[in-house]
Amino acid sequence: MILLVILAGVHCQNHKDLVEEYEDRISKAIKDTDTYTLDTDAYRYKPKSNEIKYFGEFDYIVIGAGTAGSVVASRLSETPSKRVLLLEAGKAPSTVTEVPQLAGQAAFSDYNWGFYSTPQKQACQGYKDNRCAFARGRGAGGSSLISYSVYSRFSFYDMQRLSNLTGYEWTIDCYKKSENFTQTNADAIIEQSAHGTTGPWHVENAQTNNVRSDAFRDANEECGQPLRDYNTVFHEVGVDNLQLNKKHGKRADTFTDFVMPVMDRSNLNVSLESYVVRVEIDAESKSADSVLFTKNNVLYRVKATKEIIVSGGTVNSPQILQLSGVGRPALLNKFNISVVQDLAVGENLRDHVALVITMSHNVTDEGVDLKTAVEEFLDNKGVLTAASVDWVAFYDSTRGEYPDMELVIMPNLPTPVPEMDAKLFNFAKEAMADMIASTPPKVFRFLAILLDTESVGSVSLQSDSPFDYPLINNNILSETEDLEKLYTLINIVRNLTRTEGFKRIDAKLVTPKLSACKGSEFDSKDYWLCVFRQFGLPGYHCVGSCPLGKDPKKGAVVDPQFKVHGVEKLRVADCSVLPFLIRAHTAATCIMVGEMVSDFIKNYILFL
Ligand SMILES: Cc1cc2nc3c(=O)[nH]c(=O)nc-3n(C[C@H](O)[C@H](O)[C@H](O)COP(=O)(O)OP(=O)(O)OC[C@H]3O[C@@H](n4cnc5c(N)ncnc54)[C@H](O)[C@@H]3O)c2cc1C
């Protein structure tokens, strides 16, 4: 009995210490990002001399411990006789990545490469120099370290298109293999048979329920949107509580879930803060033999006996391929890079388009102090367990079968956080001032996303230096259809405001008063198209820069087994291989790609 009392006392003390520790760590993470300046290039990795040191030999080298790369390294190292090296430019996860609510701060830290698009003509006019912020994760876990953690799978339509393209079936079984799902919100509608419960990647429901989210759910139901699980085979229109990648409220990035639990495998070697300069491909045999990378500003060569898998993501994988001589001769010749293989690398950059929509309401919230928020967080509840996102509704603008747009509600995002917004989105001064002036005191936000866009952009080298960032011309909103579709979303929001659900909280669409749009009648369609050109954002779901396909003459960079066309021992495994946009957030499908590439390498898929 006495022992039990003592143990309970120890538990309380430990819990109190843990709460205090998290309060300190979170405060520090917020303070650090206040003063952080994003990198503008990768010269921090430049070696001090050209001398190349030998790093050894491995069966497989995986470049990038990001969302897909972590899966590949984990799966390949399941075979004890195969030596696997995982190279990653960034660092291990930490508090700023572990606490989902700090996603904004994480995107303003060392965990973001800090890319920006080239100046845009049709979009991002309200951002400094007309350049869109183009966040990409850097670190063990990649973009899954800074994402909003929304777990979302492709539609049946995407599945059929990918199956037709590759000649083998893409199924939701591949999602289920990675998934470890736990229902943590009784209000969520879940089709249990569509979910996996034994995979490494944790999925839980959002649990930050509040009256604004309830109103959103009710408003959608009144408008005919069924309440249903959006992650089934069909992924149809409807409204549901979000499924998020988290474990007991903490972010479930892919390094933490796929690699950390198997770090004790003696055949798995992980080298962080290791920046890959290029893959060395033998010009005659066209075989990828080794990788050059820098670590602590020393240049290393590491040999691969079997294969090299490039998992640098949609921006860096094409950059690495181009620096290695795989790309269009016109570009490579400009920088005196010997051409190994002529392929359309970087020419098919595609992305969803996002818009933050502001809504006013009449609800007064009781604030939560940090201590309470941390206590709730450690109990897998409350605002810190999600990046402000809570419920989602998928819509179909074409009245076809599958959704092509969505609204994610951010019910708790505080009323303008000018400095954070300005930093995150790169707002120009005048646009920011207009935005603040037009925002009422009580607001919530929607993240509106177009899931099927027409615009095509590119990623290409800026110079022959691996330490210069590549040029990203995302070219969003260059096609009129995309602008028109965004306007459909505004009309959907207007319809929601007419429902009893939204009237309950007096939810109204806030049309920002922008000086740049004063040439059009306020709140008219033309006015909104101008708002989209000012504030439309890349959806951060970029794909397609190393597209999958059978025919390189039609632009394919990798074949259906993810092998680079015309080059031996070289594959790409990340979101860059998806040749077209899927009608979903992208992380889960990047993981599916990682699973499939690993299966191909291990010869589990023999039916081709
Ligand atoms: C802010 C943000 C929010 C998002 N929110 C969501 C969401 O809620 N749900 C969702 O499904 N998707 C979301 N996404 C998209 C999703 O995160 C990405 O599509 C996905 O994670 C990309 O995975 P990947 O494997 O292609 O690349 P990444 O995960 O980006 O991995 C690439 C890795 O390669 C490393 N690397 C690159 N170059 C080199 C080099 N030269 N040497 C060594 N290492 C290198 C990088 O550091 C990185 O770790 C979001 C993305 C962002 C940026």
Ligand as a Chemical Component Dictionary entry (heavy atoms), coordinates in Angstrom:
data_LIG
# 
_chem_comp.id                   LIG 
_chem_comp.type                 NON-POLYMER 
_chem_comp.pdbx_formal_charge   0 
_chem_comp.three_letter_code    LIG 
# 
loop_
_chem_comp_atom.comp_id 
_chem_comp_atom.atom_id 
_chem_comp_atom.alt_atom_id 
_chem_comp_atom.type_symbol 
_chem_comp_atom.charge 
_chem_comp_atom.model_Cartn_x 
_chem_comp_atom.model_Cartn_y 
_chem_comp_atom.model_Cartn_z 
_chem_comp_atom.pdbx_ordinal 
LIG C1  C1  C 0 3.522  22.548 -45.508 1  
LIG C2  C2  C 0 3.041  21.239 -46.104 2  
LIG C3  C3  C 0 1.838  20.700 -45.676 3  
LIG C4  C4  C 0 1.399  19.471 -46.223 4  
LIG N1  N1  N 0 0.289  18.891 -45.690 5  
LIG C5  C5  C 0 -0.059 17.639 -46.118 6  
LIG C6  C6  C 0 -1.124 16.926 -45.484 7  
LIG O1  O1  O 0 -1.740 17.398 -44.536 8  
LIG N2  N2  N 0 -1.428 15.677 -45.958 9  
LIG C7  C7  C 0 -0.757 15.114 -47.008 10 
LIG O2  O2  O 0 -1.081 13.995 -47.403 11 
LIG N3  N3  N 0 0.255  15.776 -47.615 12 
LIG C8  C8  C 0 0.628  16.999 -47.172 13 
LIG N4  N4  N 0 1.675  17.651 -47.753 14 
LIG C9  C9  C 0 2.328  17.009 -48.900 15 
LIG C10 C10 C 0 3.180  15.830 -48.483 16 
LIG O3  O3  O 0 3.813  16.114 -47.267 17 
LIG C11 C11 C 0 4.199  15.530 -49.582 18 
LIG O4  O4  O 0 3.538  15.290 -50.811 19 
LIG C12 C12 C 0 5.035  14.295 -49.277 20 
LIG O5  O5  O 0 5.446  14.305 -47.942 21 
LIG C13 C13 C 0 6.230  14.257 -50.203 22 
LIG O6  O6  O 0 6.970  13.100 -49.958 23 
LIG P1  P1  P 0 8.274  12.772 -50.783 24 
LIG O7  O7  O 0 8.784  11.484 -50.316 25 
LIG O8  O8  O 0 7.975  12.942 -52.225 26 
LIG O9  O9  O 0 9.293  13.955 -50.440 27 
LIG P2  P2  P 0 9.771  14.506 -49.031 28 
LIG O10 O10 O 0 8.980  13.971 -47.924 29 
LIG O11 O11 O 0 9.835  15.987 -49.172 30 
LIG O12 O12 O 0 11.224 13.903 -48.873 31 
LIG C14 C14 C 0 12.354 14.293 -49.588 32 
LIG C15 C15 C 0 13.549 14.140 -48.676 33 
LIG O13 O13 O 0 14.750 14.193 -49.425 34 
LIG C16 C16 C 0 15.694 14.992 -48.739 35 
LIG N5  N5  N 0 16.627 15.536 -49.711 36 
LIG C17 C17 C 0 16.325 16.338 -50.756 37 
LIG N6  N6  N 0 17.446 16.616 -51.461 38 
LIG C18 C18 C 0 18.457 15.965 -50.857 39 
LIG C19 C19 C 0 19.844 15.872 -51.128 40 
LIG N7  N7  N 0 20.405 16.487 -52.165 41 
LIG N8  N8  N 0 20.601 15.111 -50.293 42 
LIG C20 C20 C 0 20.037 14.466 -49.241 43 
LIG N9  N9  N 0 18.724 14.537 -48.937 44 
LIG C21 C21 C 0 17.946 15.271 -49.745 45 
LIG C22 C22 C 0 14.835 16.058 -48.076 46 
LIG O14 O14 O 0 15.511 16.717 -47.039 47 
LIG C23 C23 C 0 13.637 15.255 -47.642 48 
LIG O15 O15 O 0 13.825 14.702 -46.368 49 
LIG C24 C24 C 0 2.150  18.837 -47.230 50 
LIG C25 C25 C 0 3.363  19.395 -47.653 51 
LIG C26 C26 C 0 3.820  20.573 -47.090 52 
LIG C27 C27 C 0 5.150  21.124 -47.540 53 
# 
loop_
_chem_comp_bond.comp_id 
_chem_comp_bond.atom_id_1 
_chem_comp_bond.atom_id_2 
_chem_comp_bond.value_order 
_chem_comp_bond.pdbx_ordinal 
LIG C1  C2  SING 1  
LIG C2  C3  SING 2  
LIG C2  C26 DOUB 3  
LIG C3  C4  DOUB 4  
LIG C4  N1  SING 5  
LIG C4  C24 SING 6  
LIG N1  C5  DOUB 7  
LIG C5  C6  SING 8  
LIG C5  C8  SING 9  
LIG C6  O1  DOUB 10 
LIG C6  N2  SING 11 
LIG N2  C7  SING 12 
LIG C7  O2  DOUB 13 
LIG C7  N3  SING 14 
LIG N3  C8  DOUB 15 
LIG C8  N4  SING 16 
LIG N4  C9  SING 17 
LIG N4  C24 SING 18 
LIG C9  C10 SING 19 
LIG C10 O3  SING 20 
LIG C10 C11 SING 21 
LIG C11 O4  SING 22 
LIG C11 C12 SING 23 
LIG C12 O5  SING 24 
LIG C12 C13 SING 25 
LIG C13 O6  SING 26 
LIG O6  P1  SING 27 
LIG P1  O7  DOUB 28 
LIG P1  O8  SING 29 
LIG P1  O9  SING 30 
LIG O9  P2  SING 31 
LIG P2  O10 DOUB 32 
LIG P2  O11 SING 33 
LIG P2  O12 SING 34 
LIG O12 C14 SING 35 
LIG C14 C15 SING 36 
LIG C15 O13 SING 37 
LIG C15 C23 SING 38 
LIG O13 C16 SING 39 
LIG C16 N5  SING 40 
LIG C16 C22 SING 41 
LIG N5  C17 SING 42 
LIG N5  C21 SING 43 
LIG C17 N6  DOUB 44 
LIG N6  C18 SING 45 
LIG C18 C19 SING 46 
LIG C18 C21 DOUB 47 
LIG C19 N7  SING 48 
LIG C19 N8  DOUB 49 
LIG N8  C20 SING 50 
LIG C20 N9  DOUB 51 
LIG N9  C21 SING 52 
LIG C22 O14 SING 53 
LIG C22 C23 SING 54 
LIG C23 O15 SING 55 
LIG C24 C25 DOUB 56 
LIG C25 C26 SING 57 
LIG C26 C27 SING 58 
# 
